[in-house]
Amino acid sequence: MSDDTRAPQPSSGPGGGADAADSVGGAVHQDRKLSHPDEQSEPAMDMHATDDTARIQGVVVQTRADVGDKSEERIADVLRQRFLDIGLDLGDDRIRALAAEVAGS
């Protein structure tokens, strides 16, 4: 007597496996939703190019808000790290000038 009382399952895929449509909670669909002209379909960061001047000013404004009451040396350290994080190499003289600007505001 066999312990296997399950009915055989039909194989529908080319290798005998289930189709993607048979999956639960994560089926992959081949048809793709078309976007509408007023619908955001890309990350917002990719939509508008920002020049270096605007990026520098943004870092300065944020640093002023975060550590504007600290010493110029601390402000310079924060600026150095933030410019490194966004891939801008401004040089030490420019960093110190920006730190003095932040500290003096």
QUIDA-V7891 format. One record per backbone hydrogen bond with DSSP energy under -0.5 kcal/mol. NH is the residue of the N-H (numbers start at 0). CO is the residue of the C=O. E is the energy in kcal/mol with one decimal. If there is no record, write none. Layout:
NH;CO;E
NH;CO;E
This chain:
4;2;-1.0
11;9;-0.5
11;16;-0.7
12;16;-2.5
15;12;-1.4
21;18;-1.5
22;19;-1.7
28;26;-0.6
38;35;-2.0
40;38;-0.6
45;42;-1.3
46;43;-1.3
47;43;-0.6
54;50;-2.0
55;51;-2.9
56;52;-2.4
57;53;-2.2
58;54;-2.2
59;55;-2.5
60;56;-2.6
61;57;-2.3
62;58;-2.7
63;59;-2.6
64;60;-1.9
65;61;-2.0
66;62;-3.4
67;63;-1.4
69;66;-2.1
74;70;-2.5
75;71;-2.7
76;72;-2.2
77;73;-2.3
78;74;-2.7
79;75;-2.8
80;76;-2.1
81;77;-2.5
82;78;-2.8
83;79;-2.1
84;80;-2.4
85;81;-1.5
86;83;-1.0
87;82;-3.0
89;87;-0.7
94;90;-2.0
95;91;-2.7
96;92;-2.1
97;93;-2.3
98;94;-2.5
99;95;-2.3
100;96;-2.0
101;97;-2.4
102;98;-2.6
103;99;-2.0
104;100;-0.7
104;101;-0.7
